[in-house]
Amino acid sequence: MEHYPAAVRLAEAANAPAQHQGAGNLLRVVLVVMILGCLLTGWFLLRGYKRNDD
């Protein structure tokens, strides 16, 4: 087993999660598209309930 200074081991431990971030950006895009889709669907459905008092 090699012995490293504590600072090197700490830097390696801090850098390890940064290399394995996963699907963070994909999840953000999916959530934004889902929210926009819900808003657009709500607007489309509710615009038909506009009252025309002619």
Long-range contacts (C-beta under 8 A, 24 or more apart in sequence): none
